[in-house]
């Protein structure tokens, strides 16, 4: 198996975990804006990791 595909899979999983954590923070956030900064940070990082992982898996050719 290709190392780039493994790294892409790991990035994708980290992105999913980051977006789920941002969703949990969003669901637990009351009307205050005190938890807004971590919510934005985890959401954006999760989205970046997810998109980069998916594109890395898609663009890597399977050479066996």
Secondary structure, DSSP 8 states (H G I E B T S, - for coil): --HHHHHHHHHHHHHHHHHHHHHHHHHH--SSSTTHHHHHHHHHHHHHHHHHHHHHHHHS----
